Amino acid sequence: MANTKSAERRARSSQRKHLRNRSVKSRLRKLEKQYLVLLSASNKDAAAKAFRDVSSALDKAAKAGVLHKSTASRKKSRLALRLNAVK
């Protein structure tokens, strides 16, 4: 339990950020899974659109500080390699 007013404020702030981060990460996982399903079905056009959505979401998460920018970049790179491997 927080002992000072500032610690109480930080606890409330941390809780809000935790909820936001959790929802953003959940959305990222959902988008990535949808993308991988389209890739496994060899649906390149739909997968390309899904890749743009995932890429945008990763960039937004990095901008908001939910993910590190290098993590977002690495994930985008690996997802792009998988898209380019589909014939």
C-alpha positions as CSV (number, residue, x, y, z in Angstrom):
1,M,0.0,0.0,0.0
2,A,1.2,3.5,-0.9
3,N,2.4,5.6,2.0
4,T,2.4,9.1,0.4
5,K,0.0,11.0,-1.9
6,S,2.5,11.0,-4.7
7,A,2.9,7.2,-4.4
8,E,-0.9,6.8,-4.5
9,R,-1.0,8.9,-7.7
10,R,1.7,6.8,-9.2
11,A,-0.1,3.6,-8.3
12,R,-3.3,4.9,-10.0
13,S,-1.3,6.0,-13.1
14,S,0.5,2.7,-13.3
15,Q,-2.8,0.8,-13.2
16,R,-4.2,2.9,-16.1
17,K,-1.0,2.3,-18.1
18,H,-1.1,-1.4,-17.3
19,L,-4.6,-1.7,-18.7
20,R,-3.8,0.3,-21.8
21,N,-0.6,-1.7,-22.4
22,R,-2.5,-5.0,-22.0
23,S,-5.2,-4.0,-24.5
24,V,-2.7,-2.9,-27.0
25,K,-0.7,-6.1,-26.7
26,S,-3.8,-8.2,-27.0
27,R,-4.8,-6.4,-30.2
28,L,-1.3,-6.9,-31.6
29,R,-1.5,-10.6,-30.9
30,K,-4.9,-10.8,-32.5
31,L,-3.8,-9.0,-35.7
32,E,-0.6,-11.1,-35.9
33,K,-2.6,-14.3,-35.6
34,Q,-5.0,-13.2,-38.3
35,Y,-2.1,-12.4,-40.6
36,L,-0.4,-15.8,-40.0
37,V,-3.7,-17.6,-40.7
38,L,-3.9,-15.8,-44.1
39,L,-0.3,-16.7,-44.8
40,S,-0.9,-20.3,-44.1
41,A,-3.8,-20.3,-46.5
42,S,-1.5,-18.8,-49.2
43,N,-3.8,-15.8,-49.6
44,K,-1.1,-13.3,-50.6
45,D,-3.4,-10.3,-51.4
46,A,-5.3,-10.5,-48.1
47,A,-2.1,-11.3,-46.2
48,A,-0.5,-8.1,-47.7
49,K,-3.4,-6.0,-46.4
50,A,-3.2,-7.7,-43.0
51,F,0.6,-7.1,-43.0
52,R,-0.1,-3.4,-43.4
53,D,-2.5,-3.4,-40.5
54,V,-0.1,-5.3,-38.3
55,S,2.8,-3.1,-39.3
56,S,0.8,0.1,-38.5
57,A,-0.3,-1.3,-35.1
58,L,3.3,-2.2,-34.2
59,D,4.5,1.3,-35.1
60,K,1.7,2.9,-33.0
61,A,2.5,0.6,-30.1
62,A,6.2,1.6,-30.3
63,K,5.2,5.3,-30.6
64,A,3.1,5.0,-27.4
65,G,5.9,3.2,-25.6
66,V,4.1,-0.1,-25.2
67,L,6.8,-1.8,-27.2
68,H,10.4,-0.8,-27.8
69,K,11.0,0.5,-31.3
70,S,13.6,-2.2,-32.0
71,T,11.1,-4.9,-31.0
72,A,8.5,-3.5,-33.3
73,S,11.0,-3.2,-36.1
74,R,12.2,-6.8,-35.6
75,K,8.7,-8.2,-35.6
76,K,7.8,-6.2,-38.8
77,S,10.9,-7.5,-40.5
78,R,10.2,-11.1,-39.7
79,L,6.6,-10.8,-40.7
80,A,7.6,-9.3,-44.0
81,L,10.1,-12.1,-44.7
82,R,7.3,-14.6,-44.3
83,L,5.1,-12.6,-46.6
84,N,7.8,-12.5,-49.3
85,A,8.3,-16.3,-49.0
86,V,4.7,-17.0,-50.0
87,K,4.4,-17.8,-53.7
